Amino acid sequence: MFKEINGLPGHVLVVHAVVVFVPLLALLASAYGLMPRWRPRLDWAVAILALVTPVLAWVATESGEAFEAALRAKGYSPELLAKIHEHSEYGETLQWFTIGLAVAALLLLAVTSNRVRTPNLPAWTTWALTAITVVLAVFALVYVYLTGDSGAASVWSNTF
């Protein structure tokens, strides 16, 4: 399932969605928390991104593992496989930060939305969830960069 899409490595195609959706979730969830007057405009986008993005990150991780296994089976050099392993470790960490960010964003939506009934929570709850969301967003953005850079280095290091 995760190995190929129309004869191309599935990972190579799926990662592009992750590179777009994770930063979008990070930026929009942070904006939602930090700019209360924008919440009515951003709530639906944050909700959709918080549901879709972790799934995409999981698919990218699974397809990456299948791709790595295929490269090992083809006998690629140990140096390249070490770079790919580093890339894989960054990707797994990114997946966890993405899940955490999505959960924090959904909790923030639930606490601030008028549509969801929440018990009377202390006033600082919204700011605490916003702070957690922003911190997770920063880590997710850092790991998107590290994962993408290490993946690109694996592909392009011997090309030029």
N, C-alpha and C positions, 0 to 999 in steps of 0.2 A: 504494500500500500504506500509506503513512504519512500520507496527506492526510486521509482521513475514516474514521470508524467510525460506522456507522448515521446518516450525514448530519451528524455533529458533527465539528469539527476533532479529529483524532486526538491532537494534541499536548496539548490541554486535558484529555483523559482520562488520558493516559499519565503526565503530570507528577505526578499525585497518588501514583502508585506510587513514583516516584523520591523524592518528599518523605518518604515513609514508610521505604522500604528503605535509602536511603543513611544516614540517622541510625541505623537499627537495626544496619547493618553496622558503622558507626563505633563505636558504643557496645559492641556485643557482642564485636567483635574486640579492642577495647581492654581490656575486662573479661577476656577470655580470656587475654591476655598478662599483665595486671597481677595477676590473682588465680588462681594455679595450682590451688588446690583446687576452683575452679569449672570447670576445663577439661573434665572428663567430662560436665558438664551442658550446656556451651555448644558443644562441638566440632561437633556435627551442624548446629546453627543457623548457626554462623559459616561452615561449609562451604557450606551451601545459599545463604546470603546472598552469599557471595563469588562464587558461580557465576551467580546470578540478577541481582544488582544492576547489574553492568556492562552486561549485555544491556539491562536497562530504561533505563539512562542513554543507551545508544546509540540505542535506539528513540525516546526523548524528544528527543534531538538531531536525529535524522533527521526526525522528525515536525515538530519546530520549524522546521527549514529549509523543509520543504514548506509549512508554515503561513505563514512569512515571505514566501515566493515568491507565495503566493496573495494575501496582503495587498498586496504590491507591485503585482501584476497588477490589483488592484481600485482602485489609485490612492490609497491612504491617504496622509495628510499626511507630509511629510518629518520633522516633529518626532516623530511617533509611530514612524515607521520607524527613526529614530535610536535611540529608546528600545528598540525591539525588537532592533536590532543589538547594543546594549550587553548586553541580556538573552541574546542568542545567544552572545556572547563568553564571558560568565560560564558559560553552559551547557556550552560546549565545554571550558572549563577544568575544570569539575566532572566531566565525563566522564573526563578524564585522571586526575584525583585519585581517582576511583572505581575505575578500572582499577588504579592503583598500590596503593590500599588493598586491593583484592581479592587481588592477587598477593602482597602482604606478608602478608595474613591466611592465605592458603593455604600459604605457606612456613612461617609460624609453626606452623600445624597440622601440617605434615609433620615439622618438627623436634621438636615436643613430643609427637606422637602415638606411642603404642606400636605402632600398627598399621602404620606406614610404617617401612621400614628406612632409616635414614640412617647415613652413616659417622660415626665418632667425631668429633664437632665440639667445638670449644672451648666451655667453659661460658658464655662471654659471648655466644655466638651467639643464644641465646634472648632475652637482654636487649636485644641490638642489634636483633633483629627486632621485639621488643615496642616499643622506642623508635621505630623507623621506622613501625610500625603506628599508634602513638598520634599521631605527627606528621601522618601522612597522614589520619588520622581527623579531627584538628582542622581541617586544610585543607578536607577534604570537607564538614565541617559549616559552615564559614565560607562556602564556595561554594554550598552548598544555600541558605543564607540569602540571599546576594547574588543568586543566580539567581532565587529565588522572589520576593524583594522587588522586583527590577527588572521581573519579569514582571507582578506585581500592580500596580506603578505604571503600567506600560504600559496595562493594562486599565482601571484604576480612576481614573487621574489626571483624566480629563475627566467623570467620572460625578457627582461631588459638587460 
